[in-house]
Amino acid sequence: MSTIHDRSVLAVDDDPAYLSVLKLCMRTCGFRSVYTAADGFAALEHLDSRRFDLIISDWNMAPMDGLELLRIVRGSASLAATPFILMTASLSELAWREAIQLGVDDFLLKPFSLTSLRAACHLASRSAGFDGGNVVPLRMRLKRKPAEFPDIEPAEAARTADGDAAPRPDDRPRPGWLAR
């Protein structure tokens, strides 16, 4: 477990301009060492040589996308516990469900604010036990009953209770079903 002063992150995105902005944002979020990769294969090269406190990856990249990278990370005994955040512009419920089943810790819907990035990093790190927190992983939060979430509007609670609608992250404060 790393301290706040030496936390490291692997940021993966195929857009060089976006990746350079993400690198600055990750430093602002408290990560001292920020490594970057342009695709999943380049990310795997970094993962072969060192361990990270967090992986944040774009979903849609070629030749290896973020979902395949997540699949490989979760399939590796030495990497499986590493918190993983997927960034995407897609709202496809089917795709989100697959990522949740693979063990993604959180999602960020592009474009996102620094506040949303900071919250996702904090929650993902806590859910993996990197800072000793007791946060329920995303896939478990989505299965809870609406009564457990008094801060959700009734229409939103109905969507989360039956599991038929994909979560819609945005820049407003996270509702209870995603923040717990």
DODO-463433 format. One record per residue: residue number from 1; residue in one letter; chain; x, y, z of N, C-alpha, C in turn. Coordinates in steps of 0.2 Angstrom, whole numbers, plus 5000, padded with zeros to 4 digits. Example, Ala and Ser with C-alpha at 12.3 -4.5 7.8 and 13.67 -1.06 7.14 Angstrom:
! DODO-463433
+-----+----+----+------+------+------+------+------+------+------+------+------+
!   i ! aa ! ch !  nxx !  nyy !  nzz ! caxx ! cayy ! cazz !  cxx !  cyy !  czz !
+-----+----+----+------+------+------+------+------+------+------+------+------+
!   1 !  A !  A ! 5066 ! 4972 ! 5039 ! 5062 ! 4978 ! 5039 ! 5066 ! 4984 ! 5039 !
!   2 !  S !  A ! 5064 ! 4989 ! 5035 ! 5068 ! 4995 ! 5036 ! 5064 ! 5000 ! 5039 !
+-----+----+----+------+------+------+------+------+------+------+------+------+
This chain:
! DODO-463433
+-----+----+----+------+------+------+------+------+------+------+------+------+
!   i ! aa ! ch !  nxx !  nyy !  nzz ! caxx ! cayy ! cazz !  cxx !  cyy !  czz !
+-----+----+----+------+------+------+------+------+------+------+------+------+
!   1 !  M !  A ! 5004 ! 4994 ! 5000 ! 5000 ! 5000 ! 5000 ! 5004 ! 5006 ! 5000 !
!   2 !  S !  A ! 5003 ! 5011 ! 4996 ! 5007 ! 5017 ! 4995 ! 5004 ! 5023 ! 4999 !
!   3 !  T !  A ! 5008 ! 5027 ! 5001 ! 5006 ! 5033 ! 5005 ! 5004 ! 5038 ! 5000 !
!   4 !  I !  A ! 5000 ! 5043 ! 5002 ! 4998 ! 5049 ! 4997 ! 5004 ! 5052 ! 4994 !
!   5 !  H !  A ! 5010 ! 5051 ! 4997 ! 5016 ! 5055 ! 4993 ! 5019 ! 5051 ! 4988 !
!   6 !  D !  A ! 5018 ! 5044 ! 4988 ! 5021 ! 5040 ! 4982 ! 5016 ! 5036 ! 4978 !
!   7 !  R !  A ! 5010 ! 5038 ! 4978 ! 5005 ! 5034 ! 4974 ! 5006 ! 5035 ! 4967 !
!   8 !  S !  A ! 5005 ! 5029 ! 4963 ! 5007 ! 5029 ! 4956 ! 5000 ! 5027 ! 4952 !
!   9 !  V !  A ! 4999 ! 5030 ! 4946 ! 4994 ! 5028 ! 4942 ! 4996 ! 5027 ! 4935 !
!  10 !  L !  A ! 4993 ! 5022 ! 4932 ! 4994 ! 5021 ! 4925 ! 4988 ! 5024 ! 4921 !
!  11 !  A !  A ! 4989 ! 5029 ! 4917 ! 4983 ! 5032 ! 4913 ! 4984 ! 5030 ! 4906 !
!  12 !  V !  A ! 4979 ! 5027 ! 4903 ! 4979 ! 5024 ! 4896 ! 4974 ! 5028 ! 4892 !
!  13 !  D !  A ! 4976 ! 5030 ! 4886 ! 4971 ! 5034 ! 4882 ! 4975 ! 5034 ! 4875 !
!  14 !  D !  A ! 4971 ! 5033 ! 4869 ! 4974 ! 5034 ! 4863 ! 4975 ! 5041 ! 4860 !
!  15 !  D !  A ! 4972 ! 5046 ! 4863 ! 4972 ! 5053 ! 4861 ! 4977 ! 5056 ! 4865 !
!  16 !  P !  A ! 4983 ! 5058 ! 4862 ! 4989 ! 5061 ! 4865 ! 4987 ! 5067 ! 4869 !
!  17 !  A !  A ! 4983 ! 5072 ! 4866 ! 4981 ! 5078 ! 4870 ! 4977 ! 5076 ! 4876 !
!  18 !  Y !  A ! 4972 ! 5072 ! 4875 ! 4968 ! 5070 ! 4881 ! 4972 ! 5067 ! 4887 !
!  19 !  L !  A ! 4977 ! 5063 ! 4884 ! 4982 ! 5059 ! 4889 ! 4986 ! 5064 ! 4893 !
!  20 !  S !  A ! 4988 ! 5069 ! 4890 ! 4993 ! 5074 ! 4893 ! 4989 ! 5078 ! 4898 !
!  21 !  V !  A ! 4982 ! 5080 ! 4896 ! 4978 ! 5083 ! 4901 ! 4976 ! 5079 ! 4907 !
!  22 !  L !  A ! 4975 ! 5072 ! 4906 ! 4974 ! 5068 ! 4911 ! 4979 ! 5067 ! 4916 !
!  23 !  K !  A ! 4985 ! 5067 ! 4913 ! 4991 ! 5066 ! 4917 ! 4992 ! 5072 ! 4922 !
!  24 !  L !  A ! 4991 ! 5078 ! 4920 ! 4991 ! 5084 ! 4924 ! 4985 ! 5083 ! 4930 !
!  25 !  C !  A ! 4979 ! 5081 ! 4927 ! 4974 ! 5080 ! 4932 ! 4975 ! 5075 ! 4937 !
!  26 !  M !  A ! 4978 ! 5070 ! 4935 ! 4980 ! 5064 ! 4940 ! 4985 ! 5067 ! 4945 !
!  27 !  R !  A ! 4990 ! 5071 ! 4943 ! 4994 ! 5074 ! 4948 ! 4990 ! 5079 ! 4953 !
!  28 !  T !  A ! 4985 ! 5082 ! 4950 ! 4981 ! 5086 ! 4955 ! 4977 ! 5082 ! 4960 !
!  29 !  C !  A ! 4976 ! 5076 ! 4958 ! 4972 ! 5071 ! 4962 ! 4976 ! 5068 ! 4967 !
!  30 !  G !  A ! 4983 ! 5069 ! 4967 ! 4987 ! 5067 ! 4972 ! 4992 ! 5061 ! 4970 !
!  31 !  F !  A ! 4992 ! 5060 ! 4964 ! 4996 ! 5054 ! 4962 ! 5003 ! 5057 ! 4960 !
!  32 !  R !  A ! 5008 ! 5055 ! 4963 ! 5015 ! 5058 ! 4962 ! 5018 ! 5055 ! 4956 !
!  33 !  S !  A ! 5017 ! 5049 ! 4954 ! 5020 ! 5046 ! 4948 ! 5014 ! 5044 ! 4944 !
!  34 !  V !  A ! 5014 ! 5047 ! 4938 ! 5009 ! 5046 ! 4933 ! 5012 ! 5043 ! 4926 !
!  35 !  Y !  A ! 5011 ! 5037 ! 4925 ! 5013 ! 5034 ! 4919 ! 5008 ! 5034 ! 4914 !
!  36 !  T !  A ! 5010 ! 5034 ! 4907 ! 5005 ! 5035 ! 4902 ! 5006 ! 5029 ! 4897 !
!  37 !  A !  A ! 5001 ! 5027 ! 4894 ! 5001 ! 5022 ! 4888 ! 4996 ! 5024 ! 4883 !
!  38 !  A !  A ! 4997 ! 5023 ! 4877 ! 4993 ! 5025 ! 4871 ! 4988 ! 5019 ! 4870 !
!  39 !  D !  A ! 4989 ! 5013 ! 4872 ! 4984 ! 5008 ! 4871 ! 4985 ! 5002 ! 4876 !
!  40 !  G !  A ! 4981 ! 4997 ! 4876 ! 4981 ! 4992 ! 4881 ! 4988 ! 4988 ! 4880 !
!  41 !  F !  A ! 4990 ! 4987 ! 4875 ! 4997 ! 4984 ! 4874 ! 5002 ! 4987 ! 4877 !
!  42 !  A !  A ! 5003 ! 4994 ! 4876 ! 5008 ! 4998 ! 4880 ! 5007 ! 4998 ! 4887 !
!  43 !  A !  A ! 5000 ! 4998 ! 4889 ! 4999 ! 4998 ! 4896 ! 5002 ! 4991 ! 4899 !
!  44 !  L !  A ! 5001 ! 4986 ! 4896 ! 5003 ! 4979 ! 4898 ! 5011 ! 4979 ! 4899 !
!  45 !  E !  A ! 5014 ! 4983 ! 4895 ! 5022 ! 4983 ! 4895 ! 5023 ! 4987 ! 4902 !
!  46 !  H !  A ! 5020 ! 4992 ! 4904 ! 5021 ! 4995 ! 4910 ! 5019 ! 4991 ! 4916 !
!  47 !  L !  A ! 5014 ! 4987 ! 4915 ! 5012 ! 4982 ! 4921 ! 5016 ! 4977 ! 4922 !
!  48 !  D !  A ! 5020 ! 4975 ! 4917 ! 5025 ! 4970 ! 4917 ! 5031 ! 4972 ! 4922 !
!  49 !  S !  A ! 5032 ! 4978 ! 4922 ! 5038 ! 4981 ! 4925 ! 5037 ! 4984 ! 4932 !
!  50 !  R !  A ! 5031 ! 4986 ! 4934 ! 5029 ! 4989 ! 4940 ! 5022 ! 4988 ! 4942 !
!  51 !  R !  A ! 5020 ! 4989 ! 4948 ! 5013 ! 4989 ! 4951 ! 5011 ! 4996 ! 4952 !
!  52 !  F !  A ! 5004 ! 4997 ! 4951 ! 5001 ! 5004 ! 4951 ! 4996 ! 5004 ! 4957 !
!  53 !  D !  A ! 4995 ! 5010 ! 4960 ! 4989 ! 5010 ! 4964 ! 4983 ! 5011 ! 4961 !
!  54 !  L !  A ! 4983 ! 5013 ! 4954 ! 4977 ! 5014 ! 4951 ! 4978 ! 5013 ! 4943 !
!  55 !  I !  A ! 4973 ! 5011 ! 4940 ! 4974 ! 5011 ! 4932 ! 4967 ! 5014 ! 4930 !
!  56 !  I !  A ! 4968 ! 5019 ! 4926 ! 4963 ! 5023 ! 4923 ! 4963 ! 5023 ! 4915 !
!  57 !  S !  A ! 4958 ! 5020 ! 4912 ! 4959 ! 5018 ! 4905 ! 4953 ! 5021 ! 4901 !
!  58 !  D !  A ! 4954 ! 5023 ! 4895 ! 4949 ! 5024 ! 4890 ! 4946 ! 5018 ! 4888 !
!  59 !  W !  A ! 4940 ! 5017 ! 4886 ! 4937 ! 5011 ! 4884 ! 4938 ! 5010 ! 4877 !
!  60 !  N !  A ! 4937 ! 5015 ! 4873 ! 4938 ! 5014 ! 4865 ! 4944 ! 5016 ! 4863 !
!  61 !  M !  A ! 4949 ! 5011 ! 4862 ! 4955 ! 5011 ! 4859 ! 4957 ! 5006 ! 4854 !
!  62 !  A !  A ! 4962 ! 5007 ! 4850 ! 4964 ! 5001 ! 4846 ! 4971 ! 5001 ! 4847 !
!  63 !  P !  A ! 4975 ! 4995 ! 4846 ! 4972 ! 4989 ! 4845 ! 4969 ! 4985 ! 4851 !
!  64 !  M !  A ! 4970 ! 4987 ! 4857 ! 4967 ! 4984 ! 4863 ! 4963 ! 4989 ! 4866 !
!  65 !  D !  A ! 4957 ! 4988 ! 4867 ! 4953 ! 4992 ! 4871 ! 4953 ! 4992 ! 4878 !
!  66 !  G !  A ! 4950 ! 4996 ! 4882 ! 4950 ! 4996 ! 4889 ! 4947 ! 4990 ! 4892 !
!  67 !  L !  A ! 4942 ! 4988 ! 4889 ! 4938 ! 4982 ! 4892 ! 4943 ! 4976 ! 4892 !
!  68 !  E !  A ! 4946 ! 4975 ! 4886 ! 4951 ! 4969 ! 4886 ! 4957 ! 4970 ! 4891 !
!  69 !  L !  A ! 4959 ! 4976 ! 4892 ! 4964 ! 4977 ! 4897 ! 4962 ! 4976 ! 4904 !
!  70 !  L !  A ! 4955 ! 4978 ! 4905 ! 4952 ! 4976 ! 4912 ! 4952 ! 4968 ! 4912 !
!  71 !  R !  A ! 4950 ! 4965 ! 4907 ! 4949 ! 4958 ! 4907 ! 4956 ! 4954 ! 4909 !
!  72 !  I !  A ! 4961 ! 4957 ! 4906 ! 4968 ! 4954 ! 4907 ! 4970 ! 4956 ! 4914 !
!  73 !  V !  A ! 4969 ! 4962 ! 4917 ! 4971 ! 4964 ! 4923 ! 4967 ! 4960 ! 4929 !
!  74 !  R !  A ! 4961 ! 4959 ! 4928 ! 4957 ! 4955 ! 4933 ! 4959 ! 4947 ! 4932 !
!  75 !  G !  A ! 4961 ! 4945 ! 4927 ! 4963 ! 4938 ! 4926 ! 4970 ! 4937 ! 4929 !
!  76 !  S !  A ! 4974 ! 4942 ! 4931 ! 4981 ! 4941 ! 4933 ! 4981 ! 4941 ! 4941 !
!  77 !  A !  A ! 4983 ! 4936 ! 4944 ! 4984 ! 4935 ! 4951 ! 4987 ! 4941 ! 4954 !
!  78 !  S !  A ! 4993 ! 4944 ! 4951 ! 4997 ! 4949 ! 4954 ! 4993 ! 4956 ! 4953 !
!  79 !  L !  A ! 4989 ! 4957 ! 4948 ! 4986 ! 4963 ! 4946 ! 4979 ! 4964 ! 4948 !
!  80 !  A !  A ! 4975 ! 4958 ! 4949 ! 4968 ! 4958 ! 4950 ! 4965 ! 4963 ! 4955 !
!  81 !  A !  A ! 4969 ! 4965 ! 4961 ! 4966 ! 4969 ! 4966 ! 4968 ! 4976 ! 4964 !
!  82 !  T !  A ! 4971 ! 4978 ! 4959 ! 4972 ! 4985 ! 4957 ! 4966 ! 4988 ! 4955 !
!  83 !  P !  A ! 4964 ! 4994 ! 4958 ! 4958 ! 4998 ! 4956 ! 4959 ! 5000 ! 4949 !
!  84 !  F !  A ! 4953 ! 5000 ! 4945 ! 4952 ! 5001 ! 4938 ! 4946 ! 5005 ! 4937 !
!  85 !  I !  A ! 4948 ! 5011 ! 4933 ! 4942 ! 5015 ! 4931 ! 4942 ! 5015 ! 4924 !
!  86 !  L !  A ! 4936 ! 5015 ! 4921 ! 4935 ! 5015 ! 4914 ! 4932 ! 5022 ! 4912 !
!  87 !  M !  A ! 4935 ! 5025 ! 4907 ! 4933 ! 5032 ! 4904 ! 4929 ! 5030 ! 4898 !
!  88 !  T !  A ! 4923 ! 5033 ! 4897 ! 4920 ! 5031 ! 4890 ! 4915 ! 5037 ! 4889 !
!  89 !  A !  A ! 4913 ! 5037 ! 4882 ! 4908 ! 5042 ! 4880 ! 4902 ! 5038 ! 4879 !
!  90 !  S !  A ! 4902 ! 5031 ! 4880 ! 4896 ! 5027 ! 4878 ! 4892 ! 5026 ! 4884 !
!  91 !  L !  A ! 4885 ! 5026 ! 4883 ! 4880 ! 5025 ! 4888 ! 4877 ! 5018 ! 4887 !
!  92 !  S !  A ! 4880 ! 5013 ! 4883 ! 4877 ! 5007 ! 4882 ! 4877 ! 5003 ! 4888 !
!  93 !  E !  A ! 4871 ! 5001 ! 4890 ! 4869 ! 4997 ! 4896 ! 4873 ! 4990 ! 4896 !
!  94 !  L !  A ! 4872 ! 4987 ! 4890 ! 4875 ! 4980 ! 4889 ! 4883 ! 4981 ! 4890 !
!  95 !  A !  A ! 4886 ! 4986 ! 4888 ! 4893 ! 4986 ! 4888 ! 4895 ! 4988 ! 4896 !
!  96 !  W !  A ! 4891 ! 4992 ! 4899 ! 4893 ! 4994 ! 4906 ! 4892 ! 4987 ! 4910 !
!  97 !  R !  A ! 4887 ! 4984 ! 4909 ! 4886 ! 4977 ! 4913 ! 4892 ! 4973 ! 4912 !
!  98 !  E !  A ! 4894 ! 4972 ! 4906 ! 4900 ! 4968 ! 4905 ! 4906 ! 4970 ! 4909 !
!  99 !  A !  A ! 4907 ! 4977 ! 4909 ! 4913 ! 4979 ! 4913 ! 4912 ! 4978 ! 4920 !
! 100 !  I !  A ! 4906 ! 4979 ! 4923 ! 4904 ! 4978 ! 4930 ! 4905 ! 4970 ! 4932 !
! 101 !  Q !  A ! 4903 ! 4966 ! 4927 ! 4904 ! 4959 ! 4928 ! 4912 ! 4957 ! 4928 !
! 102 !  L !  A ! 4916 ! 4961 ! 4925 ! 4923 ! 4960 ! 4924 ! 4927 ! 4963 ! 4931 !
! 103 !  G !  A ! 4923 ! 4967 ! 4934 ! 4926 ! 4970 ! 4940 ! 4928 ! 4977 ! 4940 !
! 104 !  V !  A ! 4926 ! 4981 ! 4935 ! 4928 ! 4988 ! 4935 ! 4926 ! 4991 ! 4942 !
! 105 !  D !  A ! 4930 ! 4996 ! 4944 ! 4928 ! 4999 ! 4950 ! 4924 ! 5005 ! 4950 !
! 106 !  D !  A ! 4925 ! 5009 ! 4944 ! 4921 ! 5015 ! 4943 ! 4921 ! 5016 ! 4935 !
! 107 !  F !  A ! 4916 ! 5021 ! 4933 ! 4916 ! 5023 ! 4927 ! 4917 ! 5031 ! 4927 !
! 108 !  L !  A ! 4919 ! 5034 ! 4922 ! 4919 ! 5041 ! 4921 ! 4916 ! 5042 ! 4914 !
! 109 !  L !  A ! 4911 ! 5046 ! 4913 ! 4908 ! 5048 ! 4907 ! 4911 ! 5054 ! 4904 !
! 110 !  K !  A ! 4915 ! 5053 ! 4898 ! 4918 ! 5059 ! 4895 ! 4913 ! 5064 ! 4892 !
! 111 !  P !  A ! 4914 ! 5070 ! 4893 ! 4919 ! 5073 ! 4896 ! 4917 ! 5074 ! 4904 !
! 112 !  F !  A ! 4922 ! 5074 ! 4908 ! 4921 ! 5074 ! 4915 ! 4925 ! 5079 ! 4919 !
! 113 !  S !  A ! 4923 ! 5081 ! 4925 ! 4926 ! 5087 ! 4928 ! 4932 ! 5084 ! 4933 !
! 114 !  L !  A ! 4936 ! 5088 ! 4935 ! 4941 ! 5086 ! 4940 ! 4938 ! 5084 ! 4946 !
! 115 !  T !  A ! 4932 ! 5087 ! 4948 ! 4929 ! 5084 ! 4954 ! 4927 ! 5077 ! 4953 !
! 116 !  S !  A ! 4924 ! 5075 ! 4948 ! 4922 ! 5069 ! 4946 ! 4928 ! 5064 ! 4946 !
! 117 !  L !  A ! 4933 ! 5066 ! 4943 ! 4939 ! 5062 ! 4943 ! 4942 ! 5060 ! 4950 !
! 118 !  R !  A ! 4942 ! 5066 ! 4954 ! 4945 ! 5065 ! 4960 ! 4940 ! 5060 ! 4964 !
! 119 !  A !  A ! 4934 ! 5061 ! 4964 ! 4929 ! 5056 ! 4967 ! 4930 ! 5049 ! 4965 !
! 120 !  A !  A ! 4930 ! 5048 ! 4959 ! 4931 ! 5041 ! 4956 ! 4938 ! 5038 ! 4958 !
! 121 !  C !  A ! 4943 ! 5042 ! 4958 ! 4949 ! 5039 ! 4961 ! 4949 ! 5037 ! 4968 !
! 122 !  H !  A ! 4946 ! 5042 ! 4972 ! 4945 ! 5040 ! 4979 ! 4941 ! 5034 ! 4980 !
! 123 !  L !  A ! 4935 ! 5034 ! 4977 ! 4931 ! 5028 ! 4978 ! 4934 ! 5021 ! 4976 !
! 124 !  A !  A ! 4937 ! 5022 ! 4970 ! 4940 ! 5016 ! 4967 ! 4946 ! 5013 ! 4972 !
! 125 !  S !  A ! 4950 ! 5018 ! 4974 ! 4955 ! 5016 ! 4979 ! 4953 ! 5013 ! 4985 !
! 126 !  R !  A ! 4947 ! 5016 ! 4988 ! 4944 ! 5013 ! 4994 ! 4941 ! 5007 ! 4993 !
! 127 !  S !  A ! 4938 ! 5006 ! 4987 ! 4934 ! 4999 ! 4986 ! 4939 ! 4994 ! 4986 !
! 128 !  A !  A ! 4945 ! 4995 ! 4984 ! 4950 ! 4990 ! 4983 ! 4954 ! 4989 ! 4989 !
! 129 !  G !  A ! 4952 ! 4993 ! 4994 ! 4956 ! 4992 ! 5001 ! 4963 ! 4996 ! 5001 !
! 130 !  F !  A ! 4964 ! 5000 ! 4996 ! 4971 ! 5003 ! 4996 ! 4972 ! 5008 ! 5001 !
! 131 !  D !  A ! 4966 ! 5011 ! 5004 ! 4967 ! 5016 ! 5010 ! 4963 ! 5014 ! 5016 !
! 132 !  G !  A ! 4961 ! 5007 ! 5016 ! 4958 ! 5004 ! 5022 ! 4951 ! 5006 ! 5023 !
! 133 !  G !  A ! 4948 ! 5009 ! 5018 ! 4941 ! 5011 ! 5018 ! 4936 ! 5005 ! 5017 !
! 134 !  N !  A ! 4930 ! 5005 ! 5019 ! 4925 ! 5000 ! 5019 ! 4920 ! 5002 ! 5014 !
! 135 !  V !  A ! 4921 ! 5003 ! 5007 ! 4917 ! 5005 ! 5002 ! 4914 ! 4999 ! 4998 !
! 136 !  V !  A ! 4908 ! 4998 ! 4997 ! 4905 ! 4992 ! 4993 ! 4907 ! 4993 ! 4986 !
! 137 !  P !  A ! 4910 ! 4988 ! 4983 ! 4911 ! 4989 ! 4976 ! 4905 ! 4990 ! 4971 !
! 138 !  L !  A ! 4907 ! 4993 ! 4965 ! 4901 ! 4996 ! 4961 ! 4896 ! 4990 ! 4960 !
! 139 !  R !  A ! 4898 ! 4984 ! 4958 ! 4893 ! 4979 ! 4956 ! 4889 ! 4978 ! 4962 !
! 140 !  M !  A ! 4891 ! 4978 ! 4968 ! 4887 ! 4977 ! 4974 ! 4882 ! 4983 ! 4975 !
! 141 !  R !  A ! 4885 ! 4989 ! 4974 ! 4881 ! 4995 ! 4975 ! 4875 ! 4995 ! 4970 !
! 142 !  L !  A ! 4876 ! 4993 ! 4964 ! 4870 ! 4993 ! 4960 ! 4865 ! 4988 ! 4961 !
! 143 !  K !  A ! 4866 ! 4983 ! 4965 ! 4861 ! 4978 ! 4967 ! 4857 ! 4979 ! 4973 !
! 144 !  R !  A ! 4859 ! 4985 ! 4977 ! 4855 ! 4987 ! 4983 ! 4848 ! 4989 ! 4981 !
! 145 !  K !  A ! 4844 ! 4988 ! 4986 ! 4837 ! 4990 ! 4986 ! 4836 ! 4998 ! 4986 !
! 146 !  P !  A ! 4831 ! 5001 ! 4983 ! 4830 ! 5008 ! 4983 ! 4829 ! 5011 ! 4990 !
! 147 !  A !  A ! 4827 ! 5007 ! 4995 ! 4826 ! 5010 ! 5002 ! 4832 ! 5012 ! 5005 !
! 148 !  E !  A ! 4838 ! 5008 ! 5003 ! 4844 ! 5010 ! 5006 ! 4847 ! 5016 ! 5003 !
! 149 !  F !  A ! 4844 ! 5020 ! 4998 ! 4847 ! 5025 ! 4995 ! 4842 ! 5031 ! 4996 !
! 150 !  P !  A ! 4841 ! 5034 ! 5002 ! 4836 ! 5040 ! 5003 ! 4838 ! 5046 ! 4999 !
! 151 !  D !  A ! 4844 ! 5047 ! 4996 ! 4846 ! 5053 ! 4993 ! 4845 ! 5052 ! 4985 !
! 152 !  I !  A ! 4842 ! 5047 ! 4983 ! 4840 ! 5046 ! 4976 ! 4833 ! 5048 ! 4974 !
! 153 !  E !  A ! 4832 ! 5052 ! 4969 ! 4825 ! 5053 ! 4967 ! 4822 ! 5047 ! 4965 !
! 154 !  P !  A ! 4815 ! 5047 ! 4966 ! 4811 ! 5041 ! 4965 ! 4812 ! 5037 ! 4958 !
! 155 !  A !  A ! 4812 ! 5041 ! 4953 ! 4813 ! 5038 ! 4946 ! 4820 ! 5035 ! 4946 !
! 156 !  E !  A ! 4825 ! 5038 ! 4948 ! 4831 ! 5035 ! 4948 ! 4832 ! 5029 ! 4952 !
! 157 !  A !  A ! 4828 ! 5029 ! 4958 ! 4828 ! 5023 ! 4962 ! 4825 ! 5017 ! 4959 !
! 158 !  A !  A ! 4820 ! 5018 ! 4955 ! 4817 ! 5013 ! 4951 ! 4821 ! 5010 ! 4946 !
! 159 !  R !  A ! 4825 ! 5014 ! 4943 ! 4830 ! 5012 ! 4938 ! 4835 ! 5007 ! 4941 !
! 160 !  T !  A ! 4838 ! 5009 ! 4947 ! 4843 ! 5006 ! 4950 ! 4840 ! 4999 ! 4953 !
! 161 !  A !  A ! 4834 ! 4999 ! 4956 ! 4832 ! 4993 ! 4959 ! 4831 ! 4988 ! 4954 !
! 162 !  D !  A ! 4828 ! 4989 ! 4948 ! 4827 ! 4983 ! 4944 ! 4833 ! 4982 ! 4940 !
! 163 !  G !  A ! 4838 ! 4986 ! 4940 ! 4844 ! 4985 ! 4936 ! 4844 ! 4985 ! 4929 !
! 164 !  D !  A ! 4838 ! 4988 ! 4926 ! 4837 ! 4988 ! 4919 ! 4840 ! 4994 ! 4916 !
! 165 !  A !  A ! 4842 ! 4999 ! 4919 ! 4845 ! 5005 ! 4916 ! 4852 ! 5006 ! 4919 !
! 166 !  A !  A ! 4857 ! 5008 ! 4914 ! 4864 ! 5009 ! 4916 ! 4864 ! 5015 ! 4920 !
! 167 !  P !  A ! 4869 ! 5015 ! 4924 ! 4870 ! 5021 ! 4928 ! 4873 ! 5027 ! 4923 !
! 168 !  R !  A ! 4871 ! 5033 ! 4925 ! 4873 ! 5039 ! 4921 ! 4877 ! 5043 ! 4925 !
! 169 !  P !  A ! 4884 ! 5042 ! 4925 ! 4888 ! 5047 ! 4929 ! 4888 ! 5054 ! 4926 !
! 170 !  D !  A ! 4889 ! 5059 ! 4930 ! 4890 ! 5065 ! 4927 ! 4893 ! 5070 ! 4932 !
! 171 !  D !  A ! 4893 ! 5076 ! 4931 ! 4897 ! 5080 ! 4935 ! 4893 ! 5083 ! 4942 !
! 172 !  R !  A ! 4887 ! 5081 ! 4943 ! 4884 ! 5082 ! 4949 ! 4886 ! 5078 ! 4954 !
! 173 !  P !  A ! 4885 ! 5079 ! 4961 ! 4887 ! 5075 ! 4966 ! 4884 ! 5068 ! 4965 !
! 174 !  R !  A ! 4888 ! 5063 ! 4966 ! 4886 ! 5056 ! 4965 ! 4880 ! 5054 ! 4969 !
! 175 !  P !  A ! 4875 ! 5051 ! 4966 ! 4869 ! 5048 ! 4971 ! 4871 ! 5043 ! 4975 !
! 176 !  G !  A ! 4868 ! 5041 ! 4980 ! 4869 ! 5036 ! 4985 ! 4871 ! 5029 ! 4982 !
! 177 !  W !  A ! 4868 ! 5027 ! 4977 ! 4869 ! 5020 ! 4974 ! 4876 ! 5020 ! 4971 !
! 178 !  L !  A ! 4879 ! 5025 ! 4969 ! 4886 ! 5025 ! 4966 ! 4891 ! 5027 ! 4971 !
! 179 !  A !  A ! 4889 ! 5031 ! 4976 ! 4894 ! 5034 ! 4981 ! 4895 ! 5030 ! 4987 !
! 180 !  R !  A ! 4891 ! 5025 ! 4988 ! 4892 ! 5021 ! 4994 ! 4897 ! 5015 ! 4993 !
+-----+----+----+------+------+------+------+------+------+------+------+------+
